[in-house]
Each structure stands twice: as C-alpha cells, then as structure tokens.
Amino acid sequence: MSQQYPQGQQGWGQQPQQPKKSSAGKIGLGCLGVVGLLVVAGVVGVVASGGDDGDKASSKPVTAGSEPSAAAPKEEAPEAAAPKGAEGDVKITGCEVSDATGWPKADVLITNRSSKMSNYIVSVEFVDASGKRLADAMAASNNVAAGQEVEEDAQSLDKVTGKVSCKVTKVTRYAS
C-alpha cells in the first residue's frame, strides 16, 4: 500500500529534496585567490630585487673593536665627494661588537635626499682587518619623508671576535 500525499507534503521519514548546489563558484574564487597571491608575490619580488636607485654603495668602512669605545672617529667627507643617489642617503655612524653577545651592530643614518617619501633597505657587511667577511645585516625604514633623517640599526646575529669594520654594501630606495 502506498500512500498518496498532496503535492508539496511529505510523509514520515522522508527527507525534503534540496536543489543541488554547484561548486563552480568555489572553484572560481579559489583560482582568483591563487592569481591574487601570485600578483602579490611578483610585486614583492620586484621591490626586493630592484628599486629606483639600488646600486652598490661605496662608503668608507667604520671600524669597531670588541668594546664600544674602540669605534673609529667619524670621518666627515665633503658634500661634493658624497655618492649620488640612494648611496648618498646612507651613512654608518657607529660600528661595534657587543661584549655580551659577540654580535656586530652598525648604526645607520638615512637622510632622504629625494623629492618623494621613500622606503629604504640597507645592506651592511662586517669584515675583519684582512677584508674577510664575517657577518652581514640589514636595516630598513619605511615612509621616510623628503629631507627627513632616520637612525636605524643593522644587527647581525652571527657571533664574531676581534675588531670588525662596518661597510654599506647596497642601498635600495623606492617611493612609498
């Protein structure tokens, strides 16, 4: 015996039929997310590998011993002899090796000499008296206004002993 129900009514134990949902929207959003991620990764790659003035710096190294008092006196270069572009915006003002940790640190002064607000990435290396590279570090500062000065630290986590010299190896500057 089968029971007959008016259209739209269901008997006991019967589940109402749901319309089937398409997964096409989920796939489309997933693909869109992957494409967006690739675009962001590409932009980060361009920024990290380039910039408008990312040439090697030719600043003089600053020497430091194992005590902060052993830092070399600051040498003032005439403005006409300063490197041009982003390299001219960066100067090492101090170089030391921590007695407690043995980690070298460079004090970096960034002066934005461009006409636009800029972001900076500064690479510093620490070398011994023979020129052997012992460690390296980076300093960065974002949204530096035109004419503004910013002090940053380039801190290495590599333990070194003895005297080291700090030298800027690369400066990348790009508009904020």
DAHU-V837895 format. One record per residue. N is the residue number from 1. RES is the residue in one letter. SS is DSSP state (h for helix, s for strand, l for the rest). OMEGA is omega in whole degrees, 0 to 359 (none if undefined). Layout:
{{N & RES & SS & OMEGA} {N & RES & SS & OMEGA}}
This chain:
{{1 & M & l & 178} {2 & S & l & 181} {3 & Q & l & 177} {4 & Q & l & 178} {5 & Y & l & 176} {6 & P & l & 182} {7 & Q & l & 178} {8 & G & l & 179} {9 & Q & l & 183} {10 & Q & l & 178} {11 & G & l & 180} {12 & W & l & 175} {13 & G & l & 179} {14 & Q & l & 180} {15 & Q & l & 176} {16 & P & l & 180} {17 & Q & l & 179} {18 & Q & l & 176} {19 & P & l & 180} {20 & K & l & 181} {21 & K & l & 179} {22 & S & l & 177} {23 & S & l & 182} {24 & A & h & 179} {25 & G & h & 179} {26 & K & h & 180} {27 & I & h & 179} {28 & G & h & 179} {29 & L & h & 178} {30 & G & h & 178} {31 & C & h & 179} {32 & L & h & 178} {33 & G & h & 179} {34 & V & h & 179} {35 & V & h & 178} {36 & G & h & 178} {37 & L & h & 178} {38 & L & h & 178} {39 & V & h & 180} {40 & V & h & 179} {41 & A & h & 178} {42 & G & h & 180} {43 & V & h & 179} {44 & V & h & 179} {45 & G & h & 179} {46 & V & h & 181} {47 & V & h & 182} {48 & A & h & 184} {49 & S & h & 185} {50 & G & l & 186} {51 & G & l & 183} {52 & D & l & 182} {53 & D & l & 187} {54 & G & l & 180} {55 & D & l & 178} {56 & K & s & 179} {57 & A & l & 179} {58 & S & l & 182} {59 & S & l & 179} {60 & K & l & 178} {61 & P & l & 175} {62 & V & s & 185} {63 & T & s & 177} {64 & A & s & 174} {65 & G & l & 180} {66 & S & l & 175} {67 & E & l & 180} {68 & P & h & 182} {69 & S & h & 182} {70 & A & h & 181} {71 & A & l & 180} {72 & A & l & 177} {73 & P & l & 180} {74 & K & l & 177} {75 & E & l & 179} {76 & E & l & 178} {77 & A & l & 177} {78 & P & l & 181} {79 & E & h & 182} {80 & A & h & 182} {81 & A & h & 181} {82 & A & l & 178} {83 & P & l & 180} {84 & K & l & 179} {85 & G & h & 184} {86 & A & h & 180} {87 & E & h & 179} {88 & G & h & 180} {89 & D & h & 188} {90 & V & s & 180} {91 & K & s & 174} {92 & I & s & 182} {93 & T & s & 179} {94 & G & s & 181} {95 & C & s & 182} {96 & E & s & 173} {97 & V & s & 182} {98 & S & l & 176} {99 & D & l & 185} {100 & A & l & 186} {101 & T & l & 185} {102 & G & l & 181} {103 & W & s & 177} {104 & P & s & 180} {105 & K & s & 175} {106 & A & s & 173} {107 & D & s & 186} {108 & V & s & 175} {109 & L & s & 179} {110 & I & s & 176} {111 & T & s & 181} {112 & N & l & 180} {113 & R & l & 177} {114 & S & l & 181} {115 & S & l & 183} {116 & K & l & 172} {117 & M & l & 187} {118 & S & s & 173} {119 & N & s & 182} {120 & Y & s & 169} {121 & I & s & 184} {122 & V & s & 176} {123 & S & s & 181} {124 & V & s & 174} {125 & E & s & 179} {126 & F & s & 184} {127 & V & s & 176} {128 & D & l & 184} {129 & A & l & 180} {130 & S & l & 180} {131 & G & l & 179} {132 & K & l & 180} {133 & R & s & 181} {134 & L & s & 184} {135 & A & s & 174} {136 & D & s & 181} {137 & A & s & 179} {138 & M & s & 172} {139 & A & s & 180} {140 & A & s & 175} {141 & S & s & 181} {142 & N & s & 174} {143 & N & s & 177} {144 & V & s & 183} {145 & A & l & 177} {146 & A & l & 180} {147 & G & l & 183} {148 & Q & l & 175} {149 & E & s & 180} {150 & V & s & 175} {151 & E & s & 179} {152 & E & s & 175} {153 & D & s & 170} {154 & A & s & 187} {155 & Q & s & 175} {156 & S & s & 175} {157 & L & s & 177} {158 & D & s & 180} {159 & K & s & 177} {160 & V & l & 177} {161 & T & l & 178} {162 & G & l & 182} {163 & K & l & 177} {164 & V & s & 172} {165 & S & s & 179} {166 & C & s & 184} {167 & K & s & 175} {168 & V & s & 180} {169 & T & s & 180} {170 & K & s & 176} {171 & V & s & 175} {172 & T & s & 178} {173 & R & s & 175} {174 & Y & s & 184} {175 & A & s & 179} {176 & S & l & none}}
